[in-house]
Amino acid sequence: MTENDKPTARNRDDQDSLGGRVKRYARVGSAFGGLAARYAGGRIFGLTIDRPVHAAELTAALGGLKGPLMKVAQILATVPDMLPEEYTAELAQLQTNAPSMGWAFVKRRMTAELGPNWRDRFATFEHQAAAAASLGQVHRAVAHDGRRLACKLQYPDMASAVEADLKQLKLVFSIYRRYDRAIDPTNIHAELSARLREELDYDREARHMAIYDRMLSGEPGVHVPEPVPELCTDRLLSMTWLDGESLLSFVDQHMDDRNTVARNMFRAWYVPFYEYGILHGDPHLGNYTVRPDGAVNLMDFGCIRVFNADFIGAVIDLYWALCRDDLDLAVHAYETWGFSNMDRKVIDILNQWARFLYQPLMEDRVQRIQDNGGTMYGAQVAGKIHRELREIGGITPPREFVLMDRAAIGLGSVFTRLQAEVNWHRMFHELIQDFDVKAVAKRQKSVLEDQNLPLPE
């Protein structure tokens, strides 16, 4: 490597700083202030709101802010019936078509990561972003060996944005906790904080990508890009390009293939979980595309959770406890996850939520993921459980529980959108029939050590 090829020093605005966080607070306030006031005016004074226009403005504000707040919008757009159709349609654009930053930013970022002669490292590099998301944007490129590449560049000042947003989220949680003690959000905030900070490390994400390629090597319906190490840093992730279209666009044109897509999605998420104790914790629509044959391309590996093998065993134990109405086994599962002070009332409440999540897996028949009311029914179940938890003084969900629950709900929402009708029971039993805690721990140790990543505590 010549002197000109050496990466330059990191820009100061890429580090977490008090000044960066103060700027973030100001931007958040100005972005939401006018929109919130307009919406409140409509509610209080009966003013008519042009919902499509308001939704477009909200999308523009969130896309301009980047970072964790934008990820909240992505989650809201994933869950059917949570928002009016106009808002969902607009926010869904943040999955794959968020506002991108211009060429001046691209040149600064690429120079900082690969040096002033960075363009010589590529045969071609497109000026216009192919996609933009919450923490970075993707540009198409071609390597000198002819490989088509996707180069993900992290936005500037993301460390400050994450810390500022996490601080605001903690404040929101503390205010919420004062009047609603159903769920103590302390561990939820701790878990989200850890995962979001990890998402800023693109070197770690490249290693996650290599792990997923290995774990899913036997799955013909799932494809994982290959990182290009010589073109990667902790703020630049270069990988092979995978062709595909968005899930919603694909399903609109290929309704007959919706069950194939659902089965491939199920395998993509749960083969790593049940065989290696590793979970992709972010199933929103921007993290994958679909090929013409219904195969799935996984493209984002920032939010990955590694679980102790005993934790995975408890997931299966709870399934059997519900099937057999085995109270002792249910208690064992919850305690393995880290729940404490388990009396009969707490167990009964938790089991209501567990039955809601496990129900499609418990019946050996072809069915939709939710046959009795879709997400509205799920909201009713959640509301009932919330009220009952408040009555008993609340609970503190373990950290490990947070991402597992998020993935289950997120995937359920995707399957609902697909209107897939498959035998979830048989797919699940294919994964757990030979489950062995020691085997999972051994496989997990092998893939993590291969990429110099730590084992779970």
C-alpha positions as CSV (number, residue, x, y, z in Angstrom):
1,M,0.0,0.0,0.0
2,T,1.4,3.4,-1.0
3,E,1.3,6.5,1.2
4,N,-1.6,7.9,-0.9
5,D,-3.6,4.7,-0.4
6,K,-3.6,4.9,3.4
7,P,-6.9,5.9,5.0
8,T,-6.9,9.4,6.3
9,A,-7.8,10.3,9.9
10,R,-11.5,10.0,10.8
11,N,-13.5,13.1,10.5
12,R,-14.3,14.6,13.9
13,D,-18.0,14.6,13.2
14,D,-17.9,10.8,13.1
15,Q,-17.1,10.5,16.8
16,D,-19.7,10.8,19.6
17,S,-19.4,14.4,21.0
18,L,-21.4,16.7,23.2
19,G,-21.7,19.2,20.3
20,G,-23.0,16.5,18.0
21,R,-25.6,15.4,20.5
22,V,-26.8,19.0,21.0
23,K,-27.2,19.5,17.3
24,R,-29.2,16.2,17.2
25,Y,-31.6,17.4,19.9
26,A,-32.2,20.7,18.0
27,R,-32.8,18.8,14.7
28,V,-35.2,16.4,16.3
29,G,-37.2,19.2,17.9
30,S,-37.4,21.3,14.7
31,A,-38.3,18.4,12.5
32,F,-41.2,17.2,14.7
33,G,-42.4,20.5,16.2
34,G,-44.4,21.7,13.2
35,L,-45.7,18.3,12.3
36,A,-46.8,17.6,15.8
37,A,-48.5,21.0,16.2
38,R,-50.4,20.5,12.9
39,Y,-51.6,17.1,14.0
40,A,-52.6,18.4,17.4
41,G,-54.5,21.2,15.8
42,G,-56.4,18.8,13.8
43,R,-57.3,16.8,16.9
44,I,-58.2,19.7,19.2
45,F,-59.8,22.2,16.8
46,G,-61.2,19.8,14.2
47,L,-59.0,21.2,11.4
48,T,-58.9,19.0,8.3
49,I,-55.5,17.3,7.7
50,D,-54.4,16.3,4.2
51,R,-53.2,12.9,5.4
52,P,-51.2,11.9,2.2
53,V,-49.4,15.3,2.3
54,H,-48.8,15.1,6.1
55,A,-47.5,11.5,5.7
56,A,-45.1,12.6,3.0
57,E,-43.8,15.4,5.2
58,L,-43.3,13.1,8.1
59,T,-41.3,10.7,5.8
60,A,-39.1,13.5,4.6
61,A,-38.5,14.7,8.2
62,L,-37.6,11.2,9.4
63,G,-35.4,10.4,6.4
64,G,-33.5,13.7,6.8
65,L,-32.8,12.9,10.5
66,K,-31.4,9.4,9.7
67,G,-30.4,7.2,12.6
68,P,-32.6,5.4,15.2
69,L,-35.7,7.6,14.8
70,M,-35.9,6.6,11.2
71,K,-35.7,2.9,12.3
72,V,-38.8,3.5,14.5
73,A,-40.7,4.6,11.3
74,Q,-39.5,1.5,9.5
75,I,-40.8,-0.7,12.2
76,L,-44.2,1.1,12.2
77,A,-44.4,0.6,8.4
78,T,-43.8,-3.1,8.8
79,V,-46.8,-3.9,11.0
80,P,-50.1,-4.0,9.1
81,D,-53.1,-1.9,10.4
82,M,-50.9,0.0,12.9
83,L,-51.2,3.3,10.9
84,P,-53.6,4.6,8.3
85,E,-52.8,3.4,4.8
86,E,-51.5,6.8,3.6
87,Y,-48.8,6.8,6.4
88,T,-47.8,3.2,5.9
89,A,-47.3,3.7,2.2
90,E,-45.1,6.7,2.7
91,L,-43.1,5.3,5.6
92,A,-42.5,2.1,3.7
93,Q,-40.4,4.2,1.3
94,L,-37.9,4.6,4.1
95,Q,-37.2,0.9,3.8
96,T,-35.6,1.2,0.4
97,N,-35.9,4.7,-0.9
98,A,-35.0,7.1,1.9
99,P,-33.5,10.5,1.0
100,S,-29.8,10.0,0.3
101,M,-26.9,12.3,0.9
102,G,-25.1,13.9,-2.0
103,W,-21.9,13.3,-3.9
104,A,-19.9,15.7,-1.7
105,F,-20.6,13.5,1.3
106,V,-19.7,10.3,-0.7
107,K,-16.3,11.7,-1.7
108,R,-15.5,12.7,1.9
109,R,-16.5,9.4,3.3
110,M,-14.7,7.3,0.7
111,T,-11.5,9.4,1.0
112,A,-11.6,9.0,4.8
113,E,-12.0,5.3,4.5
114,L,-9.9,4.2,1.6
115,G,-7.6,7.2,1.0
116,P,-7.5,10.0,-1.6
117,N,-7.0,7.6,-4.5
118,W,-10.1,5.5,-3.6
119,R,-11.6,5.7,-7.1
120,D,-8.6,3.8,-8.4
121,R,-9.8,0.8,-6.3
122,F,-12.9,0.4,-8.4
123,A,-13.6,-0.1,-12.1
124,T,-16.7,2.0,-11.7
125,F,-18.5,3.7,-8.8
126,E,-22.0,5.3,-9.2
127,H,-22.5,8.8,-8.0
128,Q,-26.2,8.3,-7.2
129,A,-27.1,6.1,-4.2
130,A,-29.0,3.0,-5.1
131,A,-30.7,2.8,-1.7
132,A,-30.6,4.8,1.6
133,A,-31.6,3.7,5.0
134,S,-31.4,4.7,8.7
135,L,-27.6,4.6,9.3
136,G,-26.1,4.6,5.8
137,Q,-26.6,4.6,2.0
138,V,-25.6,2.1,-0.7
139,H,-23.9,2.8,-4.0
140,R,-23.4,0.4,-6.9
141,A,-19.8,-0.2,-8.0
142,V,-17.8,-2.7,-10.1
143,A,-14.6,-4.2,-8.9
144,H,-11.6,-4.6,-11.2
145,D,-12.2,-8.3,-11.4
146,G,-15.7,-7.7,-12.7
147,R,-17.7,-8.4,-9.6
148,R,-20.7,-6.1,-9.1
149,L,-20.6,-4.5,-5.6
150,A,-22.8,-2.8,-3.1
151,C,-20.9,-0.2,-1.1
152,K,-22.6,0.9,2.1
153,L,-21.4,4.2,3.5
154,Q,-22.2,5.3,7.1
155,Y,-23.7,8.8,7.4
156,P,-21.6,11.3,9.3
157,D,-22.2,12.0,13.0
158,M,-24.0,8.7,13.5
159,A,-22.3,8.0,16.9
160,S,-23.7,11.3,18.2
161,A,-27.1,10.7,16.7
162,V,-27.4,7.2,18.3
163,E,-26.3,8.5,21.7
164,A,-28.7,11.5,21.5
165,D,-31.6,9.3,20.4
166,L,-30.9,6.7,23.1
167,K,-30.9,9.4,25.7
168,Q,-34.2,10.8,24.5
169,L,-35.6,7.2,24.4
170,K,-34.5,6.7,28.0
171,L,-36.3,9.9,29.0
172,V,-39.5,8.8,27.2
173,F,-39.2,5.4,29.0
174,S,-38.8,7.1,32.4
175,I,-41.8,9.3,31.9
176,Y,-43.9,6.4,30.7
177,R,-42.9,4.4,33.7
178,R,-44.3,7.0,36.1
179,Y,-47.8,6.4,35.0
180,D,-47.7,2.8,33.7
181,R,-45.8,0.2,35.6
182,A,-46.8,-2.8,33.6
183,I,-43.4,-3.3,32.1
184,D,-40.1,-2.0,33.4
185,P,-38.2,-0.8,30.3
186,T,-34.8,-0.8,31.8
187,N,-33.5,-3.9,30.1
188,I,-35.3,-3.0,26.9
189,H,-33.3,0.2,26.7
190,A,-30.1,-1.6,27.6
191,E,-30.6,-4.2,24.9
192,L,-31.6,-1.7,22.2
193,S,-28.6,0.5,23.1
194,A,-26.1,-2.4,22.8
195,R,-27.5,-3.5,19.4
196,L,-27.6,0.0,18.0
197,R,-24.1,0.8,19.0
198,E,-23.0,-2.5,17.3
199,E,-24.8,-1.5,14.1
200,L,-22.3,1.4,13.8
201,D,-19.4,-1.0,13.4
202,Y,-19.4,-2.1,9.8
203,D,-16.3,-4.3,10.4
204,R,-18.4,-6.3,12.8
205,E,-21.3,-6.5,10.3
206,A,-18.9,-7.9,7.7
207,R,-18.1,-10.7,10.1
208,H,-21.8,-11.3,10.8
209,M,-22.3,-11.6,7.1
210,A,-19.6,-14.2,6.8
211,I,-21.2,-16.2,9.7
212,Y,-24.6,-16.1,8.0
213,D,-23.2,-17.2,4.7
214,R,-21.8,-20.3,6.5
215,M,-24.9,-21.0,8.6
216,L,-27.2,-20.8,5.5
217,S,-24.9,-22.5,3.0
218,G,-27.3,-25.4,2.8
219,E,-30.4,-23.3,2.2
220,P,-31.0,-22.9,-1.6
221,G,-33.8,-20.4,-0.9
222,V,-31.6,-17.9,0.9
223,H,-28.7,-15.9,-0.4
224,V,-26.1,-13.9,1.5
225,P,-23.7,-11.4,-0.1
226,E,-20.0,-11.8,0.2
227,P,-18.0,-9.1,1.9
228,V,-14.9,-7.7,0.1
229,P,-12.4,-7.3,3.0
230,E,-9.9,-5.1,1.1
231,L,-12.7,-2.6,0.5
232,C,-14.2,-2.6,4.0
233,T,-13.6,-0.5,7.1
234,D,-15.6,0.2,10.2
235,R,-17.6,2.9,8.3
236,L,-17.6,1.3,4.8
237,L,-19.0,-2.1,4.0
238,S,-18.4,-3.4,0.4
239,M,-20.1,-6.6,-0.6
240,T,-21.2,-8.5,-3.7
241,W,-24.4,-7.2,-5.3
242,L,-27.6,-9.4,-5.1
243,D,-30.4,-8.7,-7.6
244,G,-33.9,-8.8,-6.3
245,E,-37.1,-6.7,-5.8
246,S,-38.9,-5.6,-2.7
247,L,-41.2,-8.0,-1.0
248,L,-44.4,-6.0,-1.5
249,S,-43.6,-5.4,-5.2
250,F,-42.8,-9.0,-5.7
251,V,-46.0,-10.3,-4.0
252,D,-48.2,-7.9,-6.0
253,Q,-46.9,-9.4,-9.2
254,H,-46.5,-13.1,-8.1
255,M,-49.2,-14.0,-5.6
256,D,-48.8,-17.7,-6.4
257,D,-45.3,-17.6,-5.0
258,R,-46.2,-16.0,-1.6
259,N,-45.9,-19.3,0.2
260,T,-42.5,-20.1,-1.3
261,V,-41.3,-16.7,-0.1
262,A,-42.7,-17.3,3.4
263,R,-41.0,-20.7,3.7
264,N,-37.7,-19.1,2.6
265,M,-38.1,-16.3,5.1
266,F,-38.9,-18.8,7.9
267,R,-35.7,-20.8,7.1
268,A,-33.6,-17.6,6.8
269,W,-34.4,-16.5,10.3
270,Y,-34.9,-19.7,12.2
271,V,-32.2,-22.1,10.9
272,P,-29.5,-19.9,12.4
273,F,-31.6,-19.4,15.6
274,Y,-32.3,-23.1,16.4
275,E,-29.1,-24.6,15.0
276,Y,-26.6,-21.9,16.1
277,G,-28.4,-19.8,18.7
278,I,-28.0,-16.7,16.5
279,L,-30.8,-14.4,15.5
280,H,-31.3,-11.6,12.9
281,G,-33.1,-9.1,15.1
282,D,-34.3,-6.7,12.4
283,P,-36.8,-8.2,9.9
284,H,-38.1,-4.9,8.4
285,L,-38.8,-4.8,4.7
286,G,-35.6,-3.0,3.7
287,N,-33.3,-5.8,4.9
288,Y,-34.0,-8.3,2.2
289,T,-35.2,-8.6,-1.4
290,V,-36.9,-11.4,-3.4
291,R,-35.6,-13.2,-6.5
292,P,-37.8,-14.3,-9.4
293,D,-37.9,-17.9,-8.0
294,G,-39.0,-16.7,-4.6
295,A,-35.6,-17.1,-3.0
296,V,-34.7,-14.4,-0.4
297,N,-31.6,-12.1,-0.4
298,L,-30.5,-11.1,3.1
299,M,-28.5,-7.9,2.9
300,D,-28.2,-6.3,6.3
301,F,-26.4,-7.9,9.3
302,G,-26.0,-5.0,11.8
303,C,-28.6,-6.2,14.3
304,I,-27.5,-9.7,15.2
305,R,-28.1,-11.3,18.6
306,V,-26.2,-14.3,19.9
307,F,-28.0,-16.3,22.6
308,N,-26.7,-18.9,25.1
309,A,-27.7,-22.4,23.9
310,D,-29.7,-22.9,27.0
311,F,-31.9,-19.9,26.1
312,I,-32.8,-21.6,22.8
313,G,-33.6,-24.8,24.6
314,A,-36.0,-22.9,26.8
315,V,-37.8,-21.5,23.7
316,I,-38.5,-25.2,22.8
317,D,-39.3,-26.1,26.4
318,L,-42.0,-23.4,26.5
319,Y,-43.5,-24.8,23.3
320,W,-43.8,-28.2,24.8
321,A,-45.1,-26.8,28.1
322,L,-48.0,-25.1,26.2
323,C,-48.7,-28.2,24.2
324,R,-48.8,-30.4,27.3
325,D,-50.1,-27.8,29.8
326,D,-47.0,-28.5,31.8
327,L,-46.7,-25.7,34.4
328,D,-43.4,-26.8,35.8
329,L,-41.8,-26.9,32.4
330,A,-43.1,-23.4,31.6
331,V,-41.6,-22.1,34.9
332,H,-38.3,-23.7,34.0
333,A,-38.4,-22.0,30.5
334,Y,-39.2,-18.5,31.9
335,E,-36.6,-18.8,34.7
336,T,-34.0,-19.9,32.1
337,W,-34.7,-16.7,30.2
338,G,-34.2,-14.6,33.3
339,F,-37.7,-13.9,34.6
340,S,-37.9,-13.9,38.4
341,N,-40.6,-14.0,41.1
342,M,-42.7,-16.3,39.1
343,D,-46.1,-16.9,40.8
344,R,-49.0,-18.6,39.2
345,K,-50.7,-15.3,38.1
346,V,-47.5,-14.0,36.4
347,I,-47.1,-17.3,34.6
348,D,-50.7,-17.3,33.4
349,I,-50.3,-13.8,32.0
350,L,-47.0,-14.6,30.2
351,N,-48.6,-17.8,28.9
352,Q,-51.3,-15.8,27.2
353,W,-48.7,-14.0,25.1
354,A,-46.7,-17.2,24.5
355,R,-49.9,-18.9,23.2
356,F,-50.5,-16.1,20.8
357,L,-47.0,-16.4,19.4
358,Y,-46.8,-20.2,19.4
359,Q,-50.4,-20.9,18.2
360,P,-49.6,-21.3,14.5
361,L,-46.8,-23.7,15.4
362,M,-49.1,-25.9,17.5
363,E,-51.6,-27.0,14.9
364,D,-50.6,-29.5,12.2
365,R,-52.4,-27.9,9.3
366,V,-52.0,-25.4,6.5
367,Q,-53.1,-22.0,7.8
368,R,-52.3,-18.3,7.8
369,I,-50.0,-17.0,10.5
370,Q,-53.0,-15.4,12.2
371,D,-56.5,-16.6,11.3
372,N,-58.5,-14.8,14.0
373,G,-58.3,-11.1,13.3
374,G,-54.7,-10.5,12.2
375,T,-52.8,-7.7,13.8
376,M,-55.9,-6.2,15.3
377,Y,-56.4,-9.4,17.3
378,G,-52.8,-9.2,18.3
379,A,-53.3,-5.7,19.6
380,Q,-56.2,-6.8,21.6
381,V,-54.2,-9.7,23.2
382,A,-51.3,-7.3,23.9
383,G,-53.7,-4.8,25.5
384,K,-55.3,-7.4,27.7
385,I,-51.9,-8.7,28.9
386,H,-50.7,-5.1,29.5
387,R,-53.7,-4.4,31.7
388,E,-53.2,-7.6,33.7
389,L,-49.5,-6.9,34.2
390,R,-50.3,-3.4,35.5
391,E,-52.7,-4.9,38.0
392,I,-50.0,-7.2,39.5
393,G,-47.4,-4.5,39.7
394,G,-45.5,-5.2,36.4
395,I,-42.6,-7.2,35.3
396,T,-39.0,-6.7,34.0
397,P,-38.4,-8.5,30.7
398,P,-34.9,-9.9,30.5
399,R,-32.6,-8.3,27.9
400,E,-32.4,-11.4,25.8
401,F,-36.2,-11.5,25.4
402,V,-36.4,-8.1,23.7
403,L,-34.9,-9.0,20.2
404,M,-36.5,-12.4,20.1
405,D,-39.9,-10.9,20.7
406,R,-39.2,-8.2,18.1
407,A,-38.2,-10.7,15.5
408,A,-41.2,-12.9,16.1
409,I,-43.6,-10.0,15.8
410,G,-41.8,-8.5,12.8
411,L,-41.8,-11.8,10.9
412,G,-45.4,-12.4,11.8
413,S,-46.2,-9.1,10.3
414,V,-44.3,-10.0,7.1
415,F,-46.1,-13.3,6.9
416,T,-49.4,-11.5,7.4
417,R,-48.6,-9.1,4.5
418,L,-47.7,-12.1,2.3
419,Q,-51.1,-13.7,3.2
420,A,-49.1,-16.9,3.2
421,E,-50.8,-20.2,3.9
422,V,-48.4,-22.9,5.0
423,N,-48.0,-25.6,7.6
424,W,-46.0,-23.7,10.2
425,H,-46.1,-26.6,12.6
426,R,-44.2,-28.9,10.3
427,M,-41.6,-26.3,9.3
428,F,-41.0,-25.7,13.0
429,H,-40.8,-29.4,13.9
430,E,-38.2,-29.9,11.1
431,L,-36.0,-27.5,13.0
432,I,-36.4,-28.7,16.5
433,Q,-36.8,-32.5,16.1
434,D,-33.0,-33.1,16.6
435,F,-32.4,-30.2,18.9
436,D,-29.5,-30.7,21.3
437,V,-28.1,-27.9,23.5
438,K,-24.5,-29.2,23.4
439,A,-24.6,-29.5,19.6
440,V,-25.9,-25.9,19.3
441,A,-23.2,-24.6,21.6
442,K,-20.5,-26.4,19.6
443,R,-21.7,-25.1,16.3
444,Q,-22.1,-21.6,17.7
445,K,-18.6,-21.6,19.1
446,S,-17.1,-22.7,15.8
447,V,-18.7,-20.0,13.7
448,L,-18.0,-17.2,16.2
449,E,-14.4,-18.1,16.8
450,D,-13.9,-18.3,13.1
451,Q,-14.7,-14.6,12.9
452,N,-13.0,-13.6,16.1
453,L,-16.4,-12.7,17.8
454,P,-17.1,-13.3,21.5
455,L,-19.2,-16.1,22.8
456,P,-22.4,-15.2,24.8
457,E,-22.0,-14.8,28.5
